[in-house]
């Protein structure tokens, strides 16, 4: 049986976020806490680029101000049971309401090993 060149996946993710915003000086301290549940759509596209190479695009996102997280990575099979992966993540998040306006955009590279047994 021939192995598929692409895999497509869709699903649901529930992100539970525990937020704290605090300001403090020598005389005062103020803080706002928030615990929220954010429903997200999970997506995944895995492409086989060759016998031992592939590309993966995956993330959790929805048109909401809480922000998405997306990953893109390349992987290679080092052996039948060991895969090396390296990539890039874009993470957004924040709040815009009557009490708080805050947003963050975080970018970082990542690398990892997957051991299958």
DSSP file (Angstrom, degrees, kcal/mol; ACC not computed):
  #  RESIDUE AA STRUCTURE BP1 BP2  ACC     N-H-->O    O-->H-N    N-H-->O    O-->H-N    TCO  KAPPA ALPHA  PHI   PSI    X-CA   Y-CA   Z-CA
    1    1 A X              0   0    0      0, 0.0     2,-0.3     0, 0.0     0, 0.0   0.000 360.0 360.0 360.0 135.2    0.0    0.0    0.0
    2    2 A X        -     0   0    0      1,-0.1     2,-0.3     0, 0.0     0, 0.0  -0.551 360.0-122.1 -78.7 136.7    1.3    3.4   -0.9
    3    3 A X        -     0   0    0     -2,-0.3    -1,-0.1     1,-0.1     2,-0.1  -0.577  32.3-109.5 -75.5 137.3    1.9    6.0    1.8
    4    4 A X        -     0   0    0     -2,-0.3    -1,-0.1     1,-0.1     3,-0.1  -0.390  14.5-144.9 -67.9 146.3   -0.1    9.2    1.4
    5    5 A X  S    S+     0   0    0      1,-0.1    43,-3.6    42,-0.1     2,-0.4   0.744  82.7  33.3 -81.5 -24.5    2.0   12.3    0.6
    6    6 A X  E     -A   47   0A   0     41,-0.2     2,-0.4     2,-0.0    41,-0.2  -0.979  60.7-164.5-134.3 146.1   -0.2   14.6    2.6
    7    7 A X  E     -A   46   0A   0     39,-2.5    39,-2.6    -2,-0.4     2,-0.4  -0.997   9.2-166.0-125.5 134.9   -2.3   14.4    5.8
    8    8 A X  E     -A   45   0A   0     -2,-0.4     2,-0.4    37,-0.2    37,-0.2  -0.977   8.7-178.9-121.8 132.9   -4.9   16.9    6.7
    9    9 A X  E     -A   44   0A   0     35,-2.8    35,-2.0    -2,-0.4     2,-0.3  -0.991   9.4-178.0-134.9 143.0   -6.4   17.2   10.2
   10   10 A X  E     +A   43   0A   0     -2,-0.4     2,-0.3    33,-0.2    33,-0.2  -0.986  20.9 137.4-133.4 145.1   -9.1   19.4   11.8
   11   11 A X  E     -A   42   0A   0     31,-2.2    31,-2.4    -2,-0.3     2,-0.4  -0.913  45.0 -88.4-164.3-170.3  -10.2   19.3   15.4
   12   12 A X  E     -A   41   0A   0     -2,-0.3     2,-0.4    29,-0.3    29,-0.2  -0.933  27.8-170.1-120.2 142.8  -11.2   21.4   18.4
   13   13 A X  E     -A   40   0A   0     27,-2.7    27,-3.2    -2,-0.4     2,-0.6  -0.985  10.6-154.2-128.1 140.6   -9.0   22.7   21.2
   14   14 A X  E     -A   39   0A   0     -2,-0.4     2,-0.5    25,-0.2    25,-0.2  -0.964  13.2-161.6-114.8 114.3  -10.1   24.3   24.5
   15   15 A X  E     -A   38   0A   0     23,-2.8    23,-3.1    -2,-0.6     2,-0.6  -0.843   2.4-159.3 -97.1 125.3   -7.5   26.7   25.9
   16   16 A X  E     -A   37   0A   0     -2,-0.5     2,-0.4    21,-0.2    21,-0.2  -0.921  14.4-168.2-102.4 118.1   -7.9   27.6   29.5
   17   17 A X  E     -A   36   0A   0     19,-2.7    19,-2.6    -2,-0.6     2,-0.6  -0.905  16.1-164.2-114.5 136.7   -6.0   30.8   30.2
   18   18 A X  E     -A   35   0A   0     -2,-0.4     2,-0.3    17,-0.2    17,-0.2  -0.934  22.2-171.1-116.7 102.5   -5.2   32.2   33.7
   19   19 A X  E     -A   34   0A   0     15,-3.3    15,-2.1    -2,-0.6     2,-0.4  -0.732  14.0-177.8-105.1 145.4   -4.3   35.9   33.2
   20   20 A X  E     -A   33   0A   0     -2,-0.3     2,-0.5    13,-0.2    13,-0.2  -0.979   2.9-175.7-139.4 125.6   -2.8   38.4   35.7
   21   21 A X  E     +A   32   0A   0     11,-2.6    11,-2.6    -2,-0.4     2,-0.4  -0.991  16.2 175.5-119.2 126.2   -2.1   42.0   35.0
   22   22 A X  E     -A   31   0A   0     -2,-0.5     2,-0.4     9,-0.2     9,-0.2  -0.986  18.5-171.2-136.9 142.4   -0.4   44.0   37.8
   23   23 A X  E     +A   30   0A   0      7,-2.7     7,-2.9    -2,-0.4     2,-0.3  -0.989  16.4 174.6-127.5 140.4    1.0   47.5   38.3
   24   24 A X  E     +A   29   0A   0     -2,-0.4     5,-0.2     5,-0.2     2,-0.2  -0.999  11.2 169.3-148.6 140.8    3.0   48.4   41.4
   25   25 A X        -     0   0    0      3,-2.5    -2,-0.0    -2,-0.3     0, 0.0  -0.683  58.6 -75.1-131.5-166.9    5.0   51.4   42.7
   26   26 A X  S    S+     0   0    0     -2,-0.2     3,-0.1     1,-0.2    -2,-0.0   0.769 128.9  27.5 -64.9 -25.5    6.4   52.2   46.1
   27   27 A X  S    S+     0   0    0      1,-0.1     2,-0.3     0, 0.0    -1,-0.2   0.683 120.4  33.7-110.7 -22.8    3.0   53.0   47.6
   28   28 A X        -     0   0    0      2,-0.0    -3,-2.5     0, 0.0     2,-0.3  -0.892  48.0-164.7-137.7 161.6    0.4   51.1   45.7
   29   29 A X  E     -A   24   0A   0     -2,-0.3     2,-0.4    -5,-0.2    -5,-0.2  -0.978  10.3-179.7-145.0 135.2   -0.3   47.9   43.9
   30   30 A X  E     +A   23   0A   0     -7,-2.9    -7,-2.7    -2,-0.3     2,-0.3  -0.989   6.1 173.8-133.0 144.4   -3.2   47.1   41.6
   31   31 A X  E     -A   22   0A   0     -2,-0.4     2,-0.4    -9,-0.2    -9,-0.2  -0.996  18.8-157.8-149.2 154.6   -4.0   43.9   39.8
   32   32 A X  E     -A   21   0A   0    -11,-2.6   -11,-2.6    -2,-0.3     2,-0.3  -0.999  14.2-167.0-131.6 129.2   -6.7   42.3   37.6
   33   33 A X  E     -A   20   0A   0     -2,-0.4     2,-0.3   -13,-0.2   -13,-0.2  -0.827   5.8-179.1-113.7 155.4   -7.1   38.6   37.3
   34   34 A X  E     -A   19   0A   0    -15,-2.1   -15,-3.3    -2,-0.3     2,-0.5  -0.944  14.1-164.8-155.7 131.2   -9.1   36.7   34.7
   35   35 A X  E     +A   18   0A   0     -2,-0.3     2,-0.3   -17,-0.2   -17,-0.2  -0.981  27.7 168.1-115.8 121.9   -9.7   33.0   34.2
   36   36 A X  E     -A   17   0A   0    -19,-2.6   -19,-2.7    -2,-0.5     2,-0.5  -0.945  33.7-137.6-138.9 156.2  -11.2   32.2   30.8
   37   37 A X  E     -A   16   0A   0     -2,-0.3     2,-0.5   -21,-0.2   -21,-0.2  -0.958  20.2-167.8-112.3 127.6  -12.0   29.4   28.4
   38   38 A X  E     -A   15   0A   0    -23,-3.1   -23,-2.8    -2,-0.5     2,-0.3  -0.959  11.6-146.3-120.2 114.3  -11.2   30.0   24.7
   39   39 A X  E     +A   14   0A   0     -2,-0.5     2,-0.3   -25,-0.2   -25,-0.2  -0.649  25.9 179.9 -79.0 135.5  -12.6   27.6   22.1
   40   40 A X  E     -A   13   0A   0    -27,-3.2   -27,-2.7    -2,-0.3     2,-0.5  -0.927  29.2-122.7-133.4 156.0  -10.2   27.2   19.1
   41   41 A X  E     -AB  12  61A   0     20,-2.4    20,-2.3    -2,-0.3     2,-0.4  -0.886  26.6-146.6 -98.0 128.1  -10.1   25.2   15.9
   42   42 A X  E     -AB  11  60A   0    -31,-2.4   -31,-2.2    -2,-0.5     2,-0.3  -0.786  18.8-177.1 -95.3 136.2   -7.1   22.9   15.5
   43   43 A X  E     -AB  10  59A   0     16,-2.4    16,-2.1    -2,-0.4     2,-0.3  -0.961   7.0-178.3-133.8 153.3   -5.6   22.4   12.1
   44   44 A X  E     -AB   9  58A   0    -35,-2.0   -35,-2.8    -2,-0.3     2,-0.4  -0.966   8.4-178.4-153.5 130.2   -2.7   20.2   10.8
   45   45 A X  E     -AB   8  57A   0     12,-2.7    12,-2.6    -2,-0.3     2,-0.5  -0.968   8.9-175.0-131.9 116.9   -1.2   19.7    7.4
   46   46 A X  E     -AB   7  56A   0    -39,-2.6   -39,-2.5    -2,-0.4     2,-0.4  -0.952   4.5-169.6-114.7 124.9    1.7   17.2    7.1
   47   47 A X  E     -AB   6  55A   0      8,-3.1     8,-2.4    -2,-0.5     2,-0.7  -0.958  18.7-139.3-120.4 132.5    3.5   16.9    3.8
   48   48 A X  E     + B   0  54A   0    -43,-3.6     6,-0.3    -2,-0.4     3,-0.1  -0.794  20.1 179.5 -87.0 117.2    5.9   14.2    2.8
   49   49 A X        -     0   0    0      4,-1.9     2,-0.3    -2,-0.7     5,-0.2   0.600  64.6 -28.2 -95.1 -14.1    8.7   15.9    0.8
   50   50 A X  S    S-     0   0    0      3,-1.4    -1,-0.1   -45,-0.1     0, 0.0  -0.925  88.6 -59.8-175.4-166.9   10.8   12.8    0.2
   51   51 A X  S    S+     0   0    0     -2,-0.3    -1,-0.0     1,-0.2     3,-0.0   0.878 133.8  12.9 -65.4 -37.0   11.6    9.4    1.7
   52   52 A X  S    S+     0   0    0     24,-0.1    25,-2.1    -3,-0.0     2,-0.3   0.353 116.2  77.3-121.3   4.4   13.0   10.9    5.0
   53   53 A X  E     + C   0  76A   0     23,-0.2    -4,-1.9    21,-0.0    -3,-1.4  -0.858  47.0 156.8-121.4 151.8   11.9   14.6    4.9
   54   54 A X  E     -BC  48  75A   0     21,-1.9    21,-2.3    -2,-0.3     2,-0.4  -0.978  29.4-129.5-160.5 170.9    8.6   16.4    5.5
   55   55 A X  E     -BC  47  74A   0     -8,-2.4    -8,-3.1    -2,-0.3     2,-0.4  -0.981  17.2-162.2-129.5 142.4    7.0   19.7    6.4
   56   56 A X  E     -BC  46  73A   0     17,-2.9    17,-2.6    -2,-0.4     2,-0.5  -0.992   8.4-177.7-129.2 128.9    4.4   20.2    9.1
   57   57 A X  E     +BC  45  72A   0    -12,-2.6   -12,-2.7    -2,-0.4     2,-0.3  -0.989  24.4 149.9-123.6 119.0    2.0   23.2    9.5
   58   58 A X  E     +BC  44  71A   0     13,-2.0    13,-3.4    -2,-0.5     2,-0.3  -0.969   6.4 137.6-147.0 160.0   -0.2   23.1   12.5
   59   59 A X  E     -BC  43  70A   0    -16,-2.1   -16,-2.4    -2,-0.3     2,-0.4  -0.991  43.1-108.1 180.0 179.4   -1.9   25.4   14.9
   60   60 A X  E     +BC  42  69A   0      9,-2.3     9,-2.3    -2,-0.3     2,-0.3  -0.997  49.3 145.9-130.2 123.3   -4.9   26.5   17.0
   61   61 A X  E     +B   41   0A   0    -20,-2.3   -20,-2.4    -2,-0.4     2,-0.3  -0.984  19.8 169.4-156.1 161.1   -6.8   29.5   15.9
   62   62 A X        -     0   0    0     -2,-0.3     2,-2.5     2,-0.2     5,-0.2  -0.919  53.5 -90.3-166.6 155.4  -10.2   31.2   15.6
   63   63 A X  S    S+     0   0    0     -2,-0.3     2,-0.3     3,-0.1    -2,-0.0  -0.463  85.7 117.3 -73.8  77.7  -11.3   34.7   14.8
   64   64 A X  S >  S-     0   0    0     -2,-2.5     3,-1.4   -26,-0.0    -2,-0.2  -0.973  75.9-116.9-143.1 152.4  -11.2   35.9   18.4
   65   65 A X  T 3  S+     0   0    0     -2,-0.3     3,-0.1     1,-0.3    -2,-0.1   0.641 102.9  79.0 -68.7 -12.6   -9.1   38.6   20.2
   66   66 A X  T 3  S-     0   0    0     27,-0.2    28,-0.3     1,-0.1    -1,-0.3   0.743  98.7-131.9 -70.7 -20.4   -7.4   35.9   22.4
   67   67 A X    <   -     0   0    0     -3,-1.4     2,-0.1    -5,-0.2    -1,-0.1   0.219  10.5 -94.6  93.2 153.0   -5.1   35.1   19.5
   68   68 A X        -     0   0    0     -7,-0.1    24,-2.6    -3,-0.1     2,-0.4  -0.412  16.7-142.9 -96.3 172.6   -3.8   32.1   17.6
   69   69 A X  E     -CD  60  91A   0     -9,-2.3    -9,-2.3    22,-0.2     2,-0.4  -0.977  22.3-179.0-134.2 124.7   -0.7   29.9   17.8
   70   70 A X  E     -CD  59  90A   0     20,-2.5    20,-2.6    -2,-0.4     2,-0.4  -0.974   6.4-167.9-127.8 141.5    0.8   28.6   14.5
   71   71 A X  E     -CD  58  89A   0    -13,-3.4   -13,-2.0    -2,-0.4     2,-0.4  -0.954   6.4-175.2-123.7 143.9    3.8   26.4   13.9
   72   72 A X  E     +CD  57  88A   0     16,-2.1    16,-2.5    -2,-0.4     2,-0.3  -0.990  20.2 163.2-133.5 133.7    5.7   25.5   10.8
   73   73 A X  E     -CD  56  87A   0    -17,-2.6   -17,-2.9    -2,-0.4     2,-0.4  -0.985  31.9-138.1-148.7 156.2    8.4   23.0   10.9
   74   74 A X  E     -CD  55  86A   0     12,-2.6    12,-2.3    -2,-0.3     2,-0.3  -0.893  25.9-170.0-108.9 145.4   10.6   20.7    8.9
   75   75 A X  E     -CD  54  85A   0    -21,-2.3   -21,-1.9    -2,-0.4     2,-0.3  -0.958  11.4-168.4-135.8 156.2   11.4   17.2   10.0
   76   76 A X  E     -CD  53  84A   0      8,-2.3     8,-2.7    -2,-0.3     2,-0.7  -0.997  26.2-122.1-140.9 142.1   13.7   14.4    9.0
   77   77 A X  E     - D   0  83A   0    -25,-2.1     6,-0.3    -2,-0.3     3,-0.1  -0.750  21.2-175.9 -84.1 117.7   13.7   10.7   10.0
   78   78 A X  S    S-     0   0    0      4,-2.3     2,-0.3    -2,-0.7     5,-0.2   0.770  74.0 -18.9 -81.6 -28.7   17.1    9.9   11.6
   79   79 A X  S    S-     0   0    0      3,-1.7     3,-0.3    -3,-0.1    -1,-0.2  -0.883  86.7 -76.0-157.7-173.8   16.1    6.3   11.9
   80   80 A X  S    S+     0   0    0     -2,-0.3     3,-0.0     1,-0.2    -3,-0.0   0.802 131.9  27.8 -64.0 -27.4   12.9    4.2   12.0
   81   81 A X  S    S+     0   0    0      1,-0.1    35,-2.6    34,-0.1     2,-0.5   0.403 111.1  71.7-116.3   1.6   12.1    5.3   15.5
   82   82 A X  E     - E   0 115A   0     -3,-0.3    -4,-2.3    33,-0.2    -3,-1.7  -0.974  51.8-179.3-129.3 124.3   13.8    8.8   15.8
   83   83 A X  E     -DE  77 114A   0     31,-2.3    31,-2.7    -2,-0.5     2,-0.4  -0.973  14.2-151.0-122.9 133.8   12.6   12.0   14.1
   84   84 A X  E     -DE  76 113A   0     -8,-2.7    -8,-2.3    -2,-0.4     2,-0.4  -0.874  17.8-175.5-102.1 134.2   14.3   15.4   14.3
   85   85 A X  E     +DE  75 112A   0     27,-2.8    27,-2.8    -2,-0.4     2,-0.3  -0.992   9.4 174.8-133.6 138.8   12.1   18.5   14.0
   86   86 A X  E     +DE  74 111A   0    -12,-2.3   -12,-2.6    -2,-0.4     2,-0.3  -0.996  21.2 126.8-140.5 143.0   13.0   22.2   13.8
   87   87 A X  E     -DE  73 110A   0     23,-2.7    23,-2.1    -2,-0.3     2,-0.3  -0.868  45.9 -87.2-168.0-160.3   10.6   25.1   13.2
   88   88 A X  E     -DE  72 109A   0    -16,-2.5   -16,-2.1    -2,-0.3     2,-0.4  -0.986  24.5-156.8-138.4 139.1    9.1   28.4   14.1
   89   89 A X  E     -DE  71 108A   0     19,-3.0    19,-2.0    -2,-0.3     2,-0.5  -0.969   2.8-163.2-123.2 138.0    6.1   29.4   16.2
   90   90 A X  E     -DE  70 107A   0    -20,-2.6   -20,-2.5    -2,-0.4     2,-0.4  -0.987  14.6-177.2-116.2 123.2    4.0   32.6   16.1
   91   91 A X  E     +DE  69 106A   0     15,-2.8    15,-3.1    -2,-0.5     2,-0.3  -0.986   2.5 179.0-128.3 124.2    1.9   33.2   19.2
   92   92 A X  E     + E   0 105A   0    -24,-2.6     2,-0.3    -2,-0.4    13,-0.2  -0.878  11.5 145.3-121.1 154.5   -0.6   36.0   19.6
   93   93 A X  E     + E   0 104A   0     11,-1.7    11,-2.8    -2,-0.3     2,-0.3  -0.957   4.7 118.6-176.4 163.5   -2.8   37.0   22.5
   94   94 A X  E     - E   0 103A   0    -28,-0.3     2,-0.3    -2,-0.3     9,-0.3  -0.980  40.8-100.0 161.7-170.0   -4.4   39.7   24.5
   95   95 A X  E     - E   0 102A   0      7,-2.9     7,-2.7    -2,-0.3     2,-0.3  -0.995  13.9-171.8-147.0 146.5   -7.6   41.4   25.7
   96   96 A X  E     + E   0 101A   0     -2,-0.3     2,-0.2     5,-0.2     5,-0.2  -0.839  38.9 119.2-141.7  99.7   -9.6   44.5   24.7
   97   97 A X  S    S-     0   0    0      3,-2.8    -2,-0.1    -2,-0.3     0, 0.0  -0.760  77.1 -73.3-145.2-169.0  -12.4   45.4   27.1
   98   98 A X  S    S+     0   0    0     -2,-0.2     3,-0.1     1,-0.2     0, 0.0   0.751 128.2  33.2 -66.5 -24.4  -13.6   48.3   29.3
   99   99 A X  S    S+     0   0    0      1,-0.2     2,-0.4     0, 0.0    -1,-0.2   0.743 121.4  30.6-103.1 -28.3  -10.9   47.6   31.9
  100  100 A X        -     0   0    0      2,-0.0    -3,-2.8     0, 0.0     2,-0.4  -0.989  43.8-175.8-141.1 139.9   -7.9   46.3   30.0
  101  101 A X  E     +E   96   0A   0     -2,-0.4     2,-0.3    -5,-0.2    -5,-0.2  -0.930  33.1 140.5-130.7 111.6   -6.2   46.7   26.6
  102  102 A X  E     +E   95   0A   0     -7,-2.7    -7,-2.9    -2,-0.4     2,-0.3  -0.980  18.3 172.4-152.7 136.8   -3.2   44.5   26.2
  103  103 A X  E     -E   94   0A   0     -2,-0.3     2,-0.3    -9,-0.3    -9,-0.3  -0.989   7.8-167.4-142.7 151.6   -1.8   42.4   23.3
  104  104 A X  E     -E   93   0A   0    -11,-2.8   -11,-1.7    -2,-0.3     2,-0.4  -0.992   8.6-162.6-139.1 146.2    1.4   40.4   22.8
  105  105 A X  E     -E   92   0A   0     -2,-0.3     2,-0.4   -13,-0.2   -13,-0.2  -0.979  15.3-174.8-128.8 117.3    3.1   38.9   19.8
  106  106 A X  E     -E   91   0A   0    -15,-3.1   -15,-2.8    -2,-0.4     2,-0.4  -0.950   3.7-175.9-119.1 131.2    5.7   36.3   20.5
  107  107 A X  E     +E   90   0A   0     -2,-0.4     2,-0.3   -17,-0.2   -17,-0.2  -0.976  13.8 156.6-123.3 136.8    7.9   34.6   17.9
  108  108 A X  E     -E   89   0A   0    -19,-2.0   -19,-3.0    -2,-0.4     2,-0.3  -0.995  35.0-123.4-158.0 157.7   10.4   31.8   18.6
  109  109 A X  E     -E   88   0A   0     -2,-0.3     2,-0.3   -21,-0.2   -21,-0.3  -0.676  29.9-171.7 -94.7 153.0   12.3   29.0   17.0
  110  110 A X  E     -E   87   0A   0    -23,-2.1   -23,-2.7    -2,-0.3     2,-0.3  -0.966  11.4-170.6-142.9 160.6   12.1   25.4   18.4
  111  111 A X  E     +E   86   0A   0     -2,-0.3     2,-0.3   -25,-0.2   -25,-0.2  -0.984  14.4 163.4-146.8 152.2   13.7   22.0   17.9
  112  112 A X  E     -E   85   0A   0    -27,-2.8   -27,-2.8    -2,-0.3     2,-0.4  -0.995  29.6-127.6-164.2 165.7   12.8   18.6   19.1
  113  113 A X  E     -E   84   0A   0     -2,-0.3     2,-0.5   -29,-0.2   -29,-0.2  -0.958  16.4-155.9-119.5 139.4   13.2   14.9   18.9
  114  114 A X  E     -E   83   0A   0    -31,-2.7   -31,-2.3    -2,-0.4     2,-0.6  -0.977   5.2-163.4-117.0 123.9   10.4   12.4   18.6
  115  115 A X  E     -E   82   0A   0     -2,-0.5     2,-0.5   -33,-0.2   -33,-0.2  -0.932   5.9-162.1-107.2 120.9   11.1    8.8   19.7
  116  116 A X              0   0    0    -35,-2.6    -2,-0.0    -2,-0.6     0, 0.0  -0.892 360.0 360.0-105.4 128.8    8.5    6.2   18.5
  117  117 A X              0   0    0     -2,-0.5    -1,-0.1     0, 0.0   -36,-0.0   0.328 360.0 360.0-144.3 360.0    8.3    2.9   20.2
